[in-house]
Amino acid sequence: MQKHNVNLPIIVTARHMDVTEAIREYAHKKIESLHLDYPRIIEAKVILDVQTHHRHIAEIILFCADHIVIEVKSVTEDIYASIDESAAKIARRMRKYKTRLLKSHRPRKDGSIRHIEEHVFHQEAVHTEDEHIQPAYVHNEKYKIRPLYADEAIVDLELSDRPFVLFHNQQTHRLAILFRRKDGDYGLIEPEVVEANGSSK
């Protein structure tokens, strides 16, 4: 059991606020006191942000062994309370998915992943009269594509707040998207490779 994270690299950064030595030490102690049976923590990042008097944000990102990344974020009216809540979220998630994490790192034939049929739309099919409307996105962020097996991607999805996981499937050697379906199962989308003669594989 990983009872104490000795000499663990912990990076504490902040936006719209100064990181005092007291806050930095508090965040370090919270991370170091996480008792995880699995996975082993390699590096931790704590990102703090104070947007208003009522929005104190603490985001914790744990980079762990076996390609596992745990991300949590909490918003309260106090930065210390936000750090506490994020640490508690990590503990709850790890307890909930401990059994799944300890299973084989290979896709199961009888798993609950459903493959969704791919549809390719031609440019004419998506042409509309509203071309003057410029699409906009709310948030822009970098996404690191990691090599995973399907069951590892499931674990990654369950341990994060993201609605999907984009990864390089180690079984098929293709990019794939794993997402959570409304019925509770998982969907897996992979691109269809079209040969020069028009056949697909």
Phi, psi and omega in degrees: 000135179278090187277333182209133182269086184281133178055036180282128176294116180235120181251121180248119178233167183211154174238140176059025178196161176261137177273107178283164179296327179294317179293318180299316180294323179295315179296319178300314182296323179296317180290316182294336182271000177293122181258093181252126172293322184195139004268171178283129180280130179260318181208150180228143175234136177238121181245119183250147182207133175243107183269316174219183179294339184251003181232087176255115189251136175229115178250131179240130178237121178251123175262115189242173177293165178062034174064025183262129176237126180249123181235129176222156178215138179226147179231121176223190179265005181216133186294325178293319178295324178294320177296317178301314183294320179295318178296321179294322178299318179299315181299317180295317181295319182292324176293321183293322186251017181300317181298317180293323181295330183274357178282176182300148177267037177232147181299140179265137181293329182258024182289176185260021178277130179247130179275130182262134180296133182275138177239130178251122182257133177282163184300323181295330184288335181255009179286129179232171179277354184259041182291341181286346179278119181273124178292152180225149176245151185276321187219135178245127180213155178279142182236120181272120179271120184247152175282119183220158164271165186300319182288332174292324177294325177298314179299317180299320179293318182291333184266003180236172178265005183284149178280349181206167175230123174260124185211167176264108185293117182287347179272319183256349181060038176229160172291144182215154176239124175252132181219161181269126180277163180294334181276004177097345177278187181241144175250143180234121180246128175229145180292146176269126181275121181259125179286168180296330181275004177096351179280159181240159177215000000 
